[in-house]
Amino acid sequence: MTIYGITRASTRKQQASPEVQAEMIRKHCAAVQLPDPVILDEPLGTSGRTTDFFGTGPKAAGCC
């Protein structure tokens, strides 16, 4: 089983936030006995947009 955790920061002022979020995700997984998560970082400034982490969305298919 693969566990994914997603971190994000809306502004440059929140740039340290993804590291804190990732640590919280890792600690939660350990607490509930889940495998170590794969942490995915949403790019800065993409709030309100769809991030295609796995290359399966419309842009990956040549659309948009």
Secondary structure as UniProt FT lines:
FT   STRAND          4..7
FT   HELIX           12..14
FT   TURN            15..16
FT   HELIX           17..31
FT   TURN            32..33
FT   STRAND          38..41
FT   TURN            44..45
FT   TURN            47..48
FT   TURN            53..54
FT   TURN            58..62
//
